């Protein structure tokens, strides 16, 4: 997960940096949720609850819902507003 986030962060360097771009944080939330769902049930439950809580503002305020099965490294949301992905979809690298 961390290497994928590093690759994502490099894509935002031309846009003012990863720390200043909401798109990076939306994608980081997705990656955290993917990691949490991969944990065993009893151990992963608190992380899945945290993911649900931090995902809520992106859905409510920005209307962003990333339900893709897999998003490759280097995903860059230039304008993270009104973005929906279909459940089960696969988005490749960069």
Secondary structure per residue as TSV (DSSP state, phi and psi in degrees):
chain	resnum	aa	ss	phi	psi
A	1	X	-	360.0	-42.1
A	2	X	H	-66.7	-38.8
A	3	X	H	-66.0	-37.8
A	4	X	H	-64.8	-41.1
A	5	X	H	-64.5	-36.6
A	6	X	H	-63.6	-41.3
A	7	X	H	-64.8	-42.0
A	8	X	H	-60.4	-44.1
A	9	X	H	-61.9	-37.4
A	10	X	H	-62.4	-32.9
A	11	X	H	-66.9	-25.1
A	12	X	T	-89.8	0.4
A	13	X	G	-62.1	-36.2
A	14	X	G	-76.5	-11.9
A	15	X	G	-103.8	19.2
A	16	X	T	100.5	1.3
A	17	X	-	103.3	153.4
A	18	X	G	-67.0	-35.2
A	19	X	G	-70.7	-19.3
A	20	X	G	-102.6	1.0
A	21	X	-	-112.7	121.6
A	22	X	H	-61.4	-31.6
A	23	X	H	-58.6	-39.4
A	24	X	H	-62.7	-43.5
A	25	X	H	-68.4	-33.0
A	26	X	H	-64.6	-46.3
A	27	X	H	-67.7	-37.9
A	28	X	H	-62.5	-37.5
A	29	X	H	-63.6	-42.7
A	30	X	H	-59.9	-46.2
A	31	X	H	-64.2	-38.1
A	32	X	H	-62.5	-42.4
A	33	X	H	-64.6	-39.2
A	34	X	H	-63.1	-43.2
A	35	X	H	-62.4	-44.2
A	36	X	H	-64.5	-38.2
A	37	X	H	-68.9	-20.8
A	38	X	T	-81.9	-10.2
A	39	X	S	-79.1	154.6
A	40	X	-	-59.1	150.0
A	41	X	H	-45.8	-61.0
A	42	X	H	-64.7	-37.8
A	43	X	H	-73.7	-36.0
A	44	X	H	-81.7	-15.0
A	45	X	H	-56.3	-49.1
A	46	X	H	-61.8	-35.8
A	47	X	H	-69.9	-35.2
A	48	X	H	-67.8	-35.1
A	49	X	H	-67.8	-40.5
A	50	X	H	-62.4	-42.8
A	51	X	H	-60.2	-43.4
A	52	X	H	-61.2	-37.8
A	53	X	H	-70.3	-42.0
A	54	X	H	-81.0	-16.8
A	55	X	H	-79.1	-27.0
A	56	X	H	-57.0	-47.4
A	57	X	H	-61.7	-35.5
A	58	X	I	-63.7	-40.0
A	59	X	I	-72.7	-42.2
A	60	X	I	-77.1	-41.9
A	61	X	I	-92.8	-39.6
A	62	X	I	-102.0	-10.4
A	63	X	-	58.8	46.2
A	64	X	E	-112.8	127.1
A	65	X	E	-138.3	105.2
A	66	X	E	-98.9	99.6
A	67	X	-	-109.8	17.7
A	68	X	-	-62.4	147.9
A	69	X	S	-66.3	-39.6
A	70	X	E	-151.4	137.4
A	71	X	E	-124.3	122.4
A	72	X	-	-69.9	166.2
A	73	X	T	-65.4	148.6
A	74	X	T	90.3	14.2
A	75	X	-	-70.1	128.8
A	76	X	-	-129.6	116.0
A	77	X	-	-96.7	102.2
A	78	X	S	-70.4	-41.4
A	79	X	S	-125.3	94.5
A	80	X	-	-81.4	63.6
A	81	X	S	-134.7	133.3
A	82	X	S	54.0	52.8
A	83	X	E	-113.9	124.5
A	84	X	E	-128.6	136.7
A	85	X	E	-118.4	144.7
A	86	X	-	-73.8	144.2
A	87	X	T	-62.7	133.7
A	88	X	T	88.4	-4.9
A	89	X	-	-75.9	157.6
A	90	X	E	-124.3	126.3
A	91	X	E	-112.7	128.1
A	92	X	-	-79.0	-173.4
A	93	X	-	-68.0	141.4
A	94	X	-	52.4	360.0
